[in-house]
């Protein structure tokens, strides 16, 4: 479930990056964050499958709920990291103008 959620987030952010004509907000960085998380969860799933065998495909409802919660937490953390990157880079200078009180 965690892998599925992060892959969907990676696909959506990749489509947004590809369709975006203005890359000031760095959507490519967000896509890379999510693709990295997806790769991490894929390796985790492969190792868990090697360890558990066919039982890997029969999770309990509690395990699925925990995995979904973890997946959404990872997506939220990736979004927080991306927002921090955008605020630090401040591509349009809006944060700097707001903090210094400058007019446009």
BELRAFEN-V656318 format. One line per field, one symbol per residue. ss: DSSP state (H for helix, E for strand, - for the rest). phi: phi as a letter, one per 40 degrees, with the letter a starting at -180 (. if undefined). psi: psi as a letter, one per 30 degrees, with the letter a starting at -180 (. if undefined). A space follows every 10 residues. Layout:
ss->???
phi->???
psi->???
//
This chain:
ss->-HHHHHHHHH HHHHHHHHH- ------HHHH HHHHHHHHHH HHHHHHHHHH HHHHHHH--- HHHHHHHHHH HHHHHHHHHH HHHHHHHHH- ---HHHHHHH ----
phi->.ccccccccc cccccccccc cbcccfcccc ccdccccccc cccccccccc ccgccccbcc cccccccccc cccccccccc cccccccccf cbgccccccc gccc
psi->eeeeeeeeee eeeeeeeefk fjgeghfeee eeeeeeeeee eeeeeeeeee efbffegill eeeeeeeeee eeeeeeeeee eeeeeeeeei ffgeeeeeef gll.
//
